[in-house]
Amino acid sequence: MAFLRNDAINRVNLHSGIQALAQGAGGIFFLVILLRAGVPIAVALLAQAGILAGRFVLRPAILPLARRYGLKPLLIVGTVGLALQYPLLAEVRGVDRALLTLCIATSLGEVFYWVAYNAYFAALGDAEFRGHQIGAREALIAVVNIMAPALGALALVTVGPRWMFAAVALVQVAAAIPLLRVPNVMVRPAAPGVFRRARFAVALMALDGWFDAYFLLVWQIALFVALEESISAYGGAMAAAGLAGAVGGLLLGCHVDAGRGGRVALFAFTAAAAVVLLRAASLDSPWLAAGANALGALVMPLVIPPLASASYNLAKASPCPLRFQIATEAGWDFGCGTACLGTAALTAAGVPLSVAILLALPGIMATVVLLRRHYSPAATAVRAAGGVSTEGAGSA
């Protein structure tokens, strides 16, 4: 298993597993707790869009900090900063000042964390083993998610949100420990042409943001409503989904590395489209909705390797992975934020969530087109030769 010889990526994947424990026990309840606190569905989606808008605006400020200190300190600051959202979430009591504070704190934590994390993973990961390394990460996250949602739901109903989210915040802070011994990655003072080279990946990530909004965020709300707003049932459904996700974690990453990324993308996103259709039809039956949720968790580890491998390897080959990720994450924020705003408007107008979920399908189809173009033999050959690829990238 040569892909396991990269110590830095192994430590980052261990960090990702601890981070997943916090996310699975606390983060997946973010929108659910807002609904339980009396925040209307449309306003909860607007709050999510506001968090993304804050990230979009704040992200350019990361560059001068990264040039001075490198990626590792930013990643550690972001990891600790993400913990702030959890105790703040427990204090929301409707559309109030606490909700505004929560949105601001979440934007700050996420803007430090995600751009540094993705740039770091892109810079230090191995292009020839990218699918394996991402598959290993997603398998670990899926295994963690077998127990994390059930633990979070149990804590919520037994000790209450304040103690539960305080514990989750401590777990989130502990996720910084594996990062203390990873090498720093410095950022070039200048990198001409990097944003031009990122155009294809920006489009890809905008579509991914659109897909994630419906497949993850809107679905979490729809599932909670379908389960009659039961925290225990929601946590149990998410734990069952973690078990399904663990099965799919390592299945397709090796095929991406073997040069079959286009076929992997077609298979994975076809499965995702089938799950979207099932989810849209399942909301009148709690048991069917729980089953559709589990199938979705099986699909996500299949979808992520071809998508993330393309983005990470293009970032690694670019003049500056950080600047590349600044551009691509802006695309993700735009896609996800637009979807959240549109769904908020539809929900306020009385359109059922089952109809909104179907809006994931255009994003799926467009993503498959772009990924098959990226993994085509012609485009792969051009990139291997260091020429101008179909994504419009210059030589590496």
N, C-alpha and C positions, 0 to 999 in steps of 0.2 A: 504494500500500500504506500507507494511513493508520495501520494498526495498528503499523507500524514507527517511527512518529514519537515514541513514548514512550521517551525515552532511559533513564530509570531501569529500565523493564522490559526494554529491550534489554540493559542491563548485567547485570541479574539473570538473564536467559536465557543470556548468555555464561557467567556464574558457574555456571549449572545444567549447561552443557555440560562444563565442567572438572570439576565435581562428579561428573558422569556417567562421566567417564573414570576417576576413582578408584573409583567404585562398580562400573563394569563390569570393571575390571581386578583389583579386590580384593574389593569388597563382595559380589559374587555368589558368591564362594568361601567366604563366612563359614561357612555350615552344612557345606559340603563339607570344609573344613579340620578342623572339629570331628569329623566322622565319620572322617577320615583319622587324626586324633590318638587315636582309640579311644573317642570319646564315643558311646554308644549313641544310636540315632535318637530314642527317647523322651526321653532326657536332653537332647539338642540342642534339641528342641522345648520342653522345660521351661526351658532356658536362655533361649530366645527369649521365652517367656512371662514369665520373670523380668525381662528387660530392659524389657518393656512395663509390667510392674507398677511398676518403678522410675520410669519416665517418668510414669506415672499419679500416683504419690505426690509426685514432685518438681515437677511442672508448676506448681502454684499459687505456688511460690516465685519464678517468673519475673515475676509481675505487679509486685511492688514494684521490682524492678530495671528493668523496662521503663518504669514511671512516672518513674523518676529519670533514666534514660539514653536512652530511646527504643529503637526496634527495630534500627537499624543496628548499634550496638555488640554487641547480643545475637546478631545474625546472624553477625557476624564471629567472635565468640567461639565460637559453635556450629560454624562451619565449621572452625576450627582444632581445636576439641575433638574433632570426629569423627575427626581423624587419629590420635588416641591408640589407637583400637581396633586398628589394623592391626599395629603392632609387638607389641602384647599378644597378638593372635591367633596369631602365629607361635610363641609360647612355651607354648601349651596342649599338655599331654601327657596327655590323658584328663580324668577328673573330678577336678580338682585346684584348688589355690589360684589358679593362673593363670586358670582358667575363671571363678572368682568375680570376680577383679579385672577381667577382660575385660567381664563383664556390667555391673559397676558403672560402669566408664568409658564403655561404650557408652550406657548410660542417661543419664549426665550430658551427653555430647556431643549426643545426639539430642534431649533435652528443651530444650536451648538452641536448637538449630538449627531443628527443624521448626516449632515454634510461631512463632518469629520469621520464618522464611521464608514460611510460609503467610499470616501476618498482613500482612507487607510486600507480598507479591504481591497480596493482596486489596485493600489500601489504595491502592496506586499504579497498579494495572492499570485499564484502561478498560472499563467495563461493556459498552459497545456493541461493543467489539472483543475481548471476553474469549475467545471461542472461537478467534479467529485467533491471539491471543497465546499461549494454551495450546498450540494446534496447532503453532506455530512452535517452542516450547520442546520439545515431545515429538518433533518431527522432528529437531531438533538432537541430542537425547539418543539417538535411535535411530541416527542416523548415527555418532555416537561409539561406540555399542555394536557397530558392525560390526567394529571393530578391537580395542576394549579387552579383551574376553574372551580373544581369541586371544593378545594380548600378555601378559596375566596368566598364562595357562596356559603359554606358552613360558618366561616368567621362572620360574615355579614349578618346572618340570622341569629348567631349566638352572642357575639360580643359587640355588635353594632359597627357602623361605618367608621367612627373615629379610631377605635383601636385597630380595626382591620386594616384601614388605609395607612395608619402609622407603621404597622408591621410591614406592609408592602413597600413603604418608603425606605425602610431599613434594608430590605432585600435589594431594592434598586441601587442604593448606595454601595452595597456589597459587590454589585456587578463591576465596580471599578477596580476591585482587588486584582483580578487577572491581568489588568492593563498596566499595572505598576512596573512590570518587568518586560514589557514589549519595547522594541526600539522606537525612537522618534523618527518621523518622516518630515524633513524640512521642505518648504515650498519655495519655488523659484521666485526671484523678485519680479520677473516678467515672463510671459509665455505667449508671444504673438501667434495669432491664428487659432488659439484653443477653442474659442467660442464658435468659430466657423466650423471646426471639426466636430463640434458637439451637436450640430443641427439634427442629424438623424436620431441620436439618442434622446434629444429633447422631445422630439415628436413621439418616440417610443414611450418615454416616461409620462408624457401627457396622456396618452392612451391608457397606460397602466394606472395612473391616478384616477381616471374616469372609471375604469373597471373596478378598482379597489373600493371606490366610493359606494358602488352598488353591491358588489360581491361581499364586502366586509361591513362597512358602516351602516348603510341602509338596511342590510340584512339583519344586523344585530338588533336594530329597533323592531323590525318586522317579526323576528323570532321571539323577542321578549313579549310583544303584544300577542302573538299566536299562542304563547304559553301562559296566557292570562296573567302576565306581569308577575310571575312567580320567580323570585330570585333562585330558589332551590332548583326548580325545573330548568331554568336558564343555565345555571352552573353545571348541572348534570348533563345537559345537552352539549355544552362546550367541552366537558371532559370526555364524553363519548366521541366527539369529533377529534379530540387529540389522539385517541387510540387509532382512529382511521388514518389520521395524518401521519402517524409514525410508520404505518405500513408503506406509504408512498415516498418517504423521505429520501431514500437512496436509489430509487428505481431508475430515474432517467438521467441523472447527472453524468453518468459514465457514457451514455449515448451521445450527449452533447460534445464531450471531449473526443469522442471517436469520429466526429465529423457529420453526425446525423441530426444536427440541431434543427434543421427545417422540418424534418419528419416528427421530431419530438414536439416542436411547437404546434404543429397541426394536430397531433394526437391530444396534447394536453389542453389546448384551447377548445377543441371540439368537445372534450369531456366537460370543460367549464361551461360551455354553452348549454349542454344537456342539463347540467345542474341548475343553471339559471332558470330554465324552463320549468324544471321540477319545483324549484323554490317558489316561483310565481304561482304555481298551482297548489301549493301545499298549505297555504296560510289558514285555511279553514279547519285544518286537522293538526292538533299539537303533535301527535305521533309522526305524521308525515313530515311536518316541519322539522322535527328533531332528526329524522332520517336524512332529509335534504341537507341539513346542517352538517351531519357527519360526512356525507358525500363531498360536500364542499371542502372540508378539511383534508380529505383524501386528494382532491384535485390541486390544492394550493402547492404542495411540494412538487407536483408535476409541472406546474406552470412556472414556478420561480427559476429553476435552473436555466432553461433556454433564454428567458428574459434577462435575468441578472448577469448571466455569462456574457451576453452581448454587450450590455452596458458597462460592466466592469472591465472587460478586455479592451473596449474602445477607450475607456478612461485611462487604462494603464499605458496604452500606446500613444496617448495624446501628450502634448508638451507639459501639461500640468493636471494631474488627476483631481486636485481640489477645485480648480477653476471649472474643469469639466463637470464635476458633481454640482457645483453651484448652479450651472446652467441647467443640468438635467433635473435637479430637484425643483427648480423654479417651474419647469414643465410639469412635473408631478403635482405640485401645488395648484397650478392652473387647472389641470384636468380634474383633480379631485374637488377643488373648491367650486368649479363651475357646476359639477354634478351635484354637490351639496346644495348650492343655491337654487338650481333648477328643481331639485326634489323638494326643497322647502316650499317653493312656490306652488308646486303641484299638490303637496300635502295641504297647504293652506286653502287651496281651491277645492279640496275634497276628493282628489284623485287617490285611489287606493294604493297602498305600498306595493301590492302585487303587480300593478301596472308599472310603477316606477322601477322595480327590480329588472324588468325586461329591457330597460335602457342600457344595461350592460352589454347587450348583444352587438350593437354597432361597434363598440370599442373592441370587443373580442375579434370581430372579423377584420378590422383594420390592423390590429396587432399581429394577427397571423400573416397578413400580407407583408408587413414590414419585416417580420422575423424570417420568413421564407426568402425574402430578398436578401437579407443580411447573410443568411447561411447558405445561399446558393453557391455552387462550385465556382462560378465566375467571380463573384465578390470575394470569396475566400481566397482565391488564387491571387487577386489583385492586392489584397491586404498582406498576404504572405510575401509578395514581391516588394512590398513597401511603396506601392503606388497609390493612385487616387482611386478609392473604392466607390461603390455605388452609393455610399452614405455621404459622399462629398468630402471625405477626409483627405488631407494631404499625406505626404510620406511621413513615416514614423521617425 
